[in-house]
Amino acid sequence: MSRTSKITALYERLSRDDDLTGESNSITNQKQYLEDYARKNGFGNIRHFTDDGFSGVNFVEVR
């Protein structure tokens, strides 16, 4: 039987106030904040899932 390691899934999404080109400041800030929180609370094996270019405003439209 193989054991699967659990991951800590961190999700970042573009702020509607940011540009749509390159990695936005809000994404970079969210990644740092979430990683700091996860590490301080004992969560390891961090994986990022990022919607850079899709905000909550346009996410439903592009799905």
PyMOL Python script that loads the backbone (N, CA, C, O; Angstrom):
from pymol import cmd

cmd.read_pdbstr("""\
ATOM      1  N   MET A   1       0.852  -1.173   0.000  1.00  0.00           N
ATOM      2  CA  MET A   1       0.000   0.000   0.000  1.00  0.00           C
ATOM      3  C   MET A   1       0.898   1.238   0.000  1.00  0.00           C
ATOM      4  O   MET A   1       1.804   1.349   0.827  1.00  0.00           O
ATOM      5  N   SER A   2       0.654   2.149  -0.908  1.00  0.00           N
ATOM      6  CA  SER A   2       1.469   3.364  -0.949  1.00  0.00           C
ATOM      7  C   SER A   2       0.823   4.447  -0.097  1.00  0.00           C
ATOM      8  O   SER A   2      -0.400   4.566  -0.021  1.00  0.00           O
ATOM      9  N   ARG A   3       1.677   5.222   0.534  1.00  0.00           N
ATOM     10  CA  ARG A   3       1.181   6.333   1.345  1.00  0.00           C
ATOM     11  C   ARG A   3       1.312   7.617   0.547  1.00  0.00           C
ATOM     12  O   ARG A   3       2.334   7.865  -0.092  1.00  0.00           O
ATOM     13  N   THR A   4       0.297   8.406   0.590  1.00  0.00           N
ATOM     14  CA  THR A   4       0.311   9.685  -0.095  1.00  0.00           C
ATOM     15  C   THR A   4       0.540  10.779   0.932  1.00  0.00           C
ATOM     16  O   THR A   4      -0.156  10.843   1.945  1.00  0.00           O
ATOM     17  N   SER A   5       1.512  11.637   0.671  1.00  0.00           N
ATOM     18  CA  SER A   5       1.765  12.758   1.569  1.00  0.00           C
ATOM     19  C   SER A   5       0.689  13.813   1.390  1.00  0.00           C
ATOM     20  O   SER A   5       0.253  14.106   0.276  1.00  0.00           O
ATOM     21  N   LYS A   6       0.281  14.362   2.494  1.00  0.00           N
ATOM     22  CA  LYS A   6      -0.675  15.467   2.425  1.00  0.00           C
ATOM     23  C   LYS A   6       0.068  16.724   1.997  1.00  0.00           C
ATOM     24  O   LYS A   6       1.252  16.895   2.284  1.00  0.00           O
ATOM     25  N   ILE A   7      -0.645  17.589   1.311  1.00  0.00           N
ATOM     26  CA  ILE A   7      -0.068  18.873   0.941  1.00  0.00           C
ATOM     27  C   ILE A   7      -0.843  19.989   1.628  1.00  0.00           C
ATOM     28  O   ILE A   7      -1.984  19.807   2.052  1.00  0.00           O
ATOM     29  N   THR A   8      -0.207  21.130   1.727  1.00  0.00           N
ATOM     30  CA  THR A   8      -0.875  22.341   2.167  1.00  0.00           C
ATOM     31  C   THR A   8      -1.125  23.162   0.916  1.00  0.00           C
ATOM     32  O   THR A   8      -0.194  23.720   0.335  1.00  0.00           O
ATOM     33  N   ALA A   9      -2.371  23.235   0.505  1.00  0.00           N
ATOM     34  CA  ALA A   9      -2.735  23.948  -0.721  1.00  0.00           C
ATOM     35  C   ALA A   9      -3.004  25.412  -0.389  1.00  0.00           C
ATOM     36  O   ALA A   9      -3.873  25.731   0.422  1.00  0.00           O
ATOM     37  N   LEU A  10      -2.249  26.284  -1.023  1.00  0.00           N
ATOM     38  CA  LEU A  10      -2.426  27.720  -0.841  1.00  0.00           C
ATOM     39  C   LEU A  10      -2.939  28.306  -2.150  1.00  0.00           C
ATOM     40  O   LEU A  10      -2.357  28.080  -3.211  1.00  0.00           O
ATOM     41  N   TYR A  11      -4.020  29.054  -2.070  1.00  0.00           N
ATOM     42  CA  TYR A  11      -4.669  29.589  -3.266  1.00  0.00           C
ATOM     43  C   TYR A  11      -4.562  31.109  -3.283  1.00  0.00           C
ATOM     44  O   TYR A  11      -4.935  31.785  -2.324  1.00  0.00           O
ATOM     45  N   GLU A  12      -4.049  31.630  -4.388  1.00  0.00           N
ATOM     46  CA  GLU A  12      -3.950  33.069  -4.570  1.00  0.00           C
ATOM     47  C   GLU A  12      -4.744  33.462  -5.804  1.00  0.00           C
ATOM     48  O   GLU A  12      -4.812  32.719  -6.784  1.00  0.00           O
ATOM     49  N   ARG A  13      -5.346  34.652  -5.736  1.00  0.00           N
ATOM     50  CA  ARG A  13      -6.150  35.134  -6.856  1.00  0.00           C
ATOM     51  C   ARG A  13      -5.843  36.608  -7.090  1.00  0.00           C
ATOM     52  O   ARG A  13      -5.578  37.354  -6.147  1.00  0.00           O
ATOM     53  N   LEU A  14      -5.880  37.010  -8.333  1.00  0.00           N
ATOM     54  CA  LEU A  14      -5.602  38.388  -8.723  1.00  0.00           C
ATOM     55  C   LEU A  14      -6.609  39.347  -8.108  1.00  0.00           C
ATOM     56  O   LEU A  14      -7.808  39.071  -8.065  1.00  0.00           O
ATOM     57  N   SER A  15      -6.104  40.473  -7.637  1.00  0.00           N
ATOM     58  CA  SER A  15      -6.985  41.540  -7.174  1.00  0.00           C
ATOM     59  C   SER A  15      -7.488  42.313  -8.383  1.00  0.00           C
ATOM     60  O   SER A  15      -6.730  42.532  -9.328  1.00  0.00           O
ATOM     61  N   ARG A  16      -8.723  42.723  -8.375  1.00  0.00           N
ATOM     62  CA  ARG A  16      -9.270  43.458  -9.520  1.00  0.00           C
ATOM     63  C   ARG A  16      -8.590  44.808  -9.700  1.00  0.00           C
ATOM     64  O   ARG A  16      -8.724  45.430 -10.754  1.00  0.00           O
ATOM     65  N   ASP A  17      -7.863  45.270  -8.689  1.00  0.00           N
ATOM     66  CA  ASP A  17      -7.176  46.556  -8.768  1.00  0.00           C
ATOM     67  C   ASP A  17      -5.794  46.449  -9.413  1.00  0.00           C
ATOM     68  O   ASP A  17      -5.162  47.471  -9.681  1.00  0.00           O
ATOM     69  N   ASP A  18      -5.319  45.234  -9.663  1.00  0.00           N
ATOM     70  CA  ASP A  18      -3.992  45.034 -10.235  1.00  0.00           C
ATOM     71  C   ASP A  18      -4.037  44.971 -11.749  1.00  0.00           C
ATOM     72  O   ASP A  18      -5.085  44.737 -12.351  1.00  0.00           O
ATOM     73  N   ASP A  19      -2.865  45.188 -12.354  1.00  0.00           N
ATOM     74  CA  ASP A  19      -2.708  45.001 -13.796  1.00  0.00           C
ATOM     75  C   ASP A  19      -2.878  43.532 -14.135  1.00  0.00           C
ATOM     76  O   ASP A  19      -2.740  42.675 -13.263  1.00  0.00           O
ATOM     77  N   LEU A  20      -3.172  43.234 -15.376  1.00  0.00           N
ATOM     78  CA  LEU A  20      -3.337  41.850 -15.809  1.00  0.00           C
ATOM     79  C   LEU A  20      -2.075  41.294 -16.469  1.00  0.00           C
ATOM     80  O   LEU A  20      -2.119  40.213 -17.055  1.00  0.00           O
ATOM     81  N   THR A  21      -0.949  42.013 -16.385  1.00  0.00           N
ATOM     82  CA  THR A  21       0.282  41.544 -17.012  1.00  0.00           C
ATOM     83  C   THR A  21       1.316  41.196 -15.955  1.00  0.00           C
ATOM     84  O   THR A  21       1.478  41.925 -14.977  1.00  0.00           O
ATOM     85  N   GLY A  22       2.023  40.076 -16.149  1.00  0.00           N
ATOM     86  CA  GLY A  22       3.038  39.645 -15.197  1.00  0.00           C
ATOM     87  C   GLY A  22       2.421  39.219 -13.884  1.00  0.00           C
ATOM     88  O   GLY A  22       1.207  39.314 -13.698  1.00  0.00           O
ATOM     89  N   GLU A  23       3.266  38.743 -12.962  1.00  0.00           N
ATOM     90  CA  GLU A  23       2.738  38.367 -11.654  1.00  0.00           C
ATOM     91  C   GLU A  23       2.453  39.637 -10.874  1.00  0.00           C
ATOM     92  O   GLU A  23       3.340  40.471 -10.695  1.00  0.00           O
ATOM     93  N   SER A  24       1.252  39.783 -10.421  1.00  0.00           N
ATOM     94  CA  SER A  24       0.825  41.012  -9.764  1.00  0.00           C
ATOM     95  C   SER A  24       1.399  41.121  -8.361  1.00  0.00           C
ATOM     96  O   SER A  24       1.816  40.129  -7.763  1.00  0.00           O
ATOM     97  N   ASN A  25       1.411  42.348  -7.847  1.00  0.00           N
ATOM     98  CA  ASN A  25       1.855  42.566  -6.476  1.00  0.00           C
ATOM     99  C   ASN A  25       0.952  41.845  -5.497  1.00  0.00           C
ATOM    100  O   ASN A  25       1.428  41.310  -4.496  1.00  0.00           O
ATOM    101  N   SER A  26      -0.348  41.823  -5.770  1.00  0.00           N
ATOM    102  CA  SER A  26      -1.257  41.167  -4.830  1.00  0.00           C
ATOM    103  C   SER A  26      -0.976  39.668  -4.764  1.00  0.00           C
ATOM    104  O   SER A  26      -1.067  39.073  -3.691  1.00  0.00           O
ATOM    105  N   ILE A  27      -0.638  39.050  -5.893  1.00  0.00           N
ATOM    106  CA  ILE A  27      -0.302  37.620  -5.893  1.00  0.00           C
ATOM    107  C   ILE A  27       0.958  37.389  -5.074  1.00  0.00           C
ATOM    108  O   ILE A  27       1.001  36.490  -4.234  1.00  0.00           O
ATOM    109  N   THR A  28       1.982  38.196  -5.317  1.00  0.00           N
ATOM    110  CA  THR A  28       3.239  38.066  -4.583  1.00  0.00           C
ATOM    111  C   THR A  28       3.006  38.244  -3.090  1.00  0.00           C
ATOM    112  O   THR A  28       3.519  37.465  -2.286  1.00  0.00           O
ATOM    113  N   ASN A  29       2.241  39.256  -2.712  1.00  0.00           N
ATOM    114  CA  ASN A  29       1.946  39.507  -1.302  1.00  0.00           C
ATOM    115  C   ASN A  29       1.135  38.374  -0.689  1.00  0.00           C
ATOM    116  O   ASN A  29       1.399  37.964   0.441  1.00  0.00           O
ATOM    117  N   GLN A  30       0.149  37.866  -1.423  1.00  0.00           N
ATOM    118  CA  GLN A  30      -0.664  36.766  -0.913  1.00  0.00           C
ATOM    119  C   GLN A  30       0.187  35.521  -0.679  1.00  0.00           C
ATOM    120  O   GLN A  30       0.046  34.853   0.345  1.00  0.00           O
ATOM    121  N   LYS A  31       1.076  35.206  -1.633  1.00  0.00           N
ATOM    122  CA  LYS A  31       1.946  34.039  -1.479  1.00  0.00           C
ATOM    123  C   LYS A  31       2.780  34.150  -0.210  1.00  0.00           C
ATOM    124  O   LYS A  31       2.867  33.198   0.565  1.00  0.00           O
ATOM    125  N   GLN A  32       3.394  35.315   0.002  1.00  0.00           N
ATOM    126  CA  GLN A  32       4.240  35.510   1.178  1.00  0.00           C
ATOM    127  C   GLN A  32       3.433  35.396   2.466  1.00  0.00           C
ATOM    128  O   GLN A  32       3.845  34.717   3.405  1.00  0.00           O
ATOM    129  N   TYR A  33       2.282  36.063   2.506  1.00  0.00           N
ATOM    130  CA  TYR A  33       1.432  36.032   3.693  1.00  0.00           C
ATOM    131  C   TYR A  33       0.982  34.603   4.011  1.00  0.00           C
ATOM    132  O   TYR A  33       1.063  34.163   5.157  1.00  0.00           O
ATOM    133  N   LEU A  34       0.509  33.884   2.989  1.00  0.00           N
ATOM    134  CA  LEU A  34       0.009  32.525   3.201  1.00  0.00           C
ATOM    135  C   LEU A  34       1.121  31.565   3.608  1.00  0.00           C
ATOM    136  O   LEU A  34       0.915  30.710   4.469  1.00  0.00           O
ATOM    137  N   GLU A  35       2.305  31.697   2.995  1.00  0.00           N
ATOM    138  CA  GLU A  35       3.433  30.843   3.378  1.00  0.00           C
ATOM    139  C   GLU A  35       3.847  31.105   4.817  1.00  0.00           C
ATOM    140  O   GLU A  35       4.083  30.164   5.574  1.00  0.00           O
ATOM    141  N   ASP A  36       3.937  32.374   5.203  1.00  0.00           N
ATOM    142  CA  ASP A  36       4.285  32.716   6.586  1.00  0.00           C
ATOM    143  C   ASP A  36       3.279  32.108   7.557  1.00  0.00           C
ATOM    144  O   ASP A  36       3.662  31.515   8.565  1.00  0.00           O
ATOM    145  N   TYR A  37       1.996  32.257   7.252  1.00  0.00           N
ATOM    146  CA  TYR A  37       0.947  31.705   8.110  1.00  0.00           C
ATOM    147  C   TYR A  37       1.070  30.188   8.212  1.00  0.00           C
ATOM    148  O   TYR A  37       1.018  29.630   9.308  1.00  0.00           O
ATOM    149  N   ALA A  38       1.232  29.526   7.077  1.00  0.00           N
ATOM    150  CA  ALA A  38       1.320  28.064   7.063  1.00  0.00           C
ATOM    151  C   ALA A  38       2.501  27.584   7.898  1.00  0.00           C
ATOM    152  O   ALA A  38       2.355  26.674   8.715  1.00  0.00           O
ATOM    153  N   ARG A  39       3.660  28.186   7.699  1.00  0.00           N
ATOM    154  CA  ARG A  39       4.859  27.758   8.435  1.00  0.00           C
ATOM    155  C   ARG A  39       4.730  28.018   9.936  1.00  0.00           C
ATOM    156  O   ARG A  39       5.116  27.176  10.746  1.00  0.00           O
ATOM    157  N   LYS A  40       4.189  29.176  10.307  1.00  0.00           N
ATOM    158  CA  LYS A  40       4.017  29.509  11.727  1.00  0.00           C
ATOM    159  C   LYS A  40       3.058  28.550  12.416  1.00  0.00           C
ATOM    160  O   LYS A  40       3.125  28.367  13.631  1.00  0.00           O
ATOM    161  N   ASN A  41       2.166  27.938  11.647  1.00  0.00           N
ATOM    162  CA  ASN A  41       1.165  27.040  12.217  1.00  0.00           C
ATOM    163  C   ASN A  41       1.452  25.571  11.942  1.00  0.00           C
ATOM    164  O   ASN A  41       0.574  24.722  12.095  1.00  0.00           O
ATOM    165  N   GLY A  42       2.686  25.272  11.536  1.00  0.00           N
ATOM    166  CA  GLY A  42       3.123  23.889  11.406  1.00  0.00           C
ATOM    167  C   GLY A  42       2.689  23.162  10.147  1.00  0.00           C
ATOM    168  O   GLY A  42       2.740  21.933  10.097  1.00  0.00           O
ATOM    169  N   PHE A  43       2.265  23.893   9.138  1.00  0.00           N
ATOM    170  CA  PHE A  43       1.871  23.256   7.886  1.00  0.00           C
ATOM    171  C   PHE A  43       3.066  23.205   6.944  1.00  0.00           C
ATOM    172  O   PHE A  43       3.729  24.218   6.715  1.00  0.00           O
ATOM    173  N   GLY A  44       3.337  22.030   6.402  1.00  0.00           N
ATOM    174  CA  GLY A  44       4.455  21.870   5.478  1.00  0.00           C
ATOM    175  C   GLY A  44       3.973  21.414   4.120  1.00  0.00           C
ATOM    176  O   GLY A  44       2.777  21.429   3.829  1.00  0.00           O
ATOM    177  N   ASN A  45       4.925  21.006   3.288  1.00  0.00           N
ATOM    178  CA  ASN A  45       4.637  20.502   1.944  1.00  0.00           C
ATOM    179  C   ASN A  45       3.694  21.453   1.196  1.00  0.00           C
ATOM    180  O   ASN A  45       2.637  21.059   0.704  1.00  0.00           O
ATOM    181  N   ILE A  46       4.116  22.708   1.133  1.00  0.00           N
ATOM    182  CA  ILE A  46       3.299  23.787   0.574  1.00  0.00           C
ATOM    183  C   ILE A  46       3.268  23.729  -0.949  1.00  0.00           C
ATOM    184  O   ILE A  46       4.300  23.561  -1.599  1.00  0.00           O
ATOM    185  N   ARG A  47       2.074  23.871  -1.501  1.00  0.00           N
ATOM    186  CA  ARG A  47       1.877  23.965  -2.951  1.00  0.00           C
ATOM    187  C   ARG A  47       0.980  25.167  -3.231  1.00  0.00           C
ATOM    188  O   ARG A  47      -0.049  25.358  -2.583  1.00  0.00           O
ATOM    189  N   HIS A  48       1.389  25.965  -4.200  1.00  0.00           N
ATOM    190  CA  HIS A  48       0.613  27.152  -4.572  1.00  0.00           C
ATOM    191  C   HIS A  48      -0.274  26.851  -5.769  1.00  0.00           C
ATOM    192  O   HIS A  48       0.139  26.173  -6.710  1.00  0.00           O
ATOM    193  N   PHE A  49      -1.482  27.357  -5.719  1.00  0.00           N
ATOM    194  CA  PHE A  49      -2.428  27.302  -6.827  1.00  0.00           C
ATOM    195  C   PHE A  49      -2.858  28.747  -7.072  1.00  0.00           C
ATOM    196  O   PHE A  49      -3.475  29.377  -6.213  1.00  0.00           O
ATOM    197  N   THR A  50      -2.527  29.259  -8.247  1.00  0.00           N
ATOM    198  CA  THR A  50      -2.667  30.686  -8.504  1.00  0.00           C
ATOM    199  C   THR A  50      -3.512  30.958  -9.736  1.00  0.00           C
ATOM    200  O   THR A  50      -3.292  30.371 -10.795  1.00  0.00           O
ATOM    201  N   ASP A  51      -4.475  31.848  -9.590  1.00  0.00           N
ATOM    202  CA  ASP A  51      -5.237  32.371 -10.723  1.00  0.00           C
ATOM    203  C   ASP A  51      -4.766  33.797 -10.950  1.00  0.00           C
ATOM    204  O   ASP A  51      -5.429  34.747 -10.535  1.00  0.00           O
ATOM    205  N   ASP A  52      -3.613  33.951 -11.614  1.00  0.00           N
ATOM    206  CA  ASP A  52      -3.092  35.281 -11.905  1.00  0.00           C
ATOM    207  C   ASP A  52      -3.616  35.681 -13.274  1.00  0.00           C
ATOM    208  O   ASP A  52      -3.245  35.086 -14.287  1.00  0.00           O
ATOM    209  N   GLY A  53      -4.455  36.665 -13.303  1.00  0.00           N
ATOM    210  CA  GLY A  53      -5.102  37.067 -14.542  1.00  0.00           C
ATOM    211  C   GLY A  53      -6.611  36.919 -14.443  1.00  0.00           C
ATOM    212  O   GLY A  53      -7.349  37.395 -15.305  1.00  0.00           O
ATOM    213  N   PHE A  54      -7.065  36.252 -13.380  1.00  0.00           N
ATOM    214  CA  PHE A  54      -8.500  36.072 -13.153  1.00  0.00           C
ATOM    215  C   PHE A  54      -8.844  36.614 -11.776  1.00  0.00           C
ATOM    216  O   PHE A  54      -8.335  36.123 -10.769  1.00  0.00           O
ATOM    217  N   SER A  55      -9.688  37.600 -11.727  1.00  0.00           N
ATOM    218  CA  SER A  55     -10.149  38.129 -10.445  1.00  0.00           C
ATOM    219  C   SER A  55     -11.503  37.510 -10.124  1.00  0.00           C
ATOM    220  O   SER A  55     -12.086  36.811 -10.952  1.00  0.00           O
ATOM    221  N   GLY A  56     -11.992  37.768  -8.934  1.00  0.00           N
ATOM    222  CA  GLY A  56     -13.326  37.300  -8.584  1.00  0.00           C
ATOM    223  C   GLY A  56     -14.391  37.935  -9.460  1.00  0.00           C
ATOM    224  O   GLY A  56     -15.477  37.381  -9.631  1.00  0.00           O
ATOM    225  N   VAL A  57     -14.080  39.094 -10.011  1.00  0.00           N
ATOM    226  CA  VAL A  57     -15.028  39.814 -10.860  1.00  0.00           C
ATOM    227  C   VAL A  57     -15.200  39.119 -12.206  1.00  0.00           C
ATOM    228  O   VAL A  57     -16.325  38.978 -12.687  1.00  0.00           O
ATOM    229  N   ASN A  58     -14.088  38.676 -12.829  1.00  0.00           N
ATOM    230  CA  ASN A  58     -14.207  38.086 -14.165  1.00  0.00           C
ATOM    231  C   ASN A  58     -14.101  36.568 -14.177  1.00  0.00           C
ATOM    232  O   ASN A  58     -14.206  35.959 -15.241  1.00  0.00           O
ATOM    233  N   PHE A  59     -13.899  35.946 -13.030  1.00  0.00           N
ATOM    234  CA  PHE A  59     -13.676  34.505 -12.967  1.00  0.00           C
ATOM    235  C   PHE A  59     -14.845  33.710 -13.548  1.00  0.00           C
ATOM    236  O   PHE A  59     -14.629  32.774 -14.318  1.00  0.00           O
ATOM    237  N   VAL A  60     -16.058  34.064 -13.194  1.00  0.00           N
ATOM    238  CA  VAL A  60     -17.239  33.333 -13.662  1.00  0.00           C
ATOM    239  C   VAL A  60     -17.396  33.480 -15.169  1.00  0.00           C
ATOM    240  O   VAL A  60     -17.798  32.534 -15.847  1.00  0.00           O
ATOM    241  N   GLU A  61     -17.084  34.654 -15.696  1.00  0.00           N
ATOM    242  CA  GLU A  61     -17.231  34.904 -17.128  1.00  0.00           C
ATOM    243  C   GLU A  61     -16.290  34.046 -17.971  1.00  0.00           C
ATOM    244  O   GLU A  61     -16.657  33.641 -19.074  1.00  0.00           O
ATOM    245  N   VAL A  62     -15.083  33.761 -17.475  1.00  0.00           N
ATOM    246  CA  VAL A  62     -14.090  33.032 -18.271  1.00  0.00           C
ATOM    247  C   VAL A  62     -14.125  31.526 -18.039  1.00  0.00           C
ATOM    248  O   VAL A  62     -13.428  30.778 -18.725  1.00  0.00           O
ATOM    249  N   ARG A  63     -14.922  31.079 -17.089  1.00  0.00           N
ATOM    250  CA  ARG A  63     -15.002  29.636 -16.811  1.00  0.00           C
ATOM    251  C   ARG A  63     -15.593  28.918 -17.933  1.00  0.00           C
ATOM    252  O   ARG A  63     -15.739  27.697 -17.876  1.00  0.00           O
TER     253      ARG A  63
END
""", "prot")
cmd.dss("prot")
cmd.show_as("cartoon", "prot")
cmd.util.cbc("prot")
cmd.orient("prot")
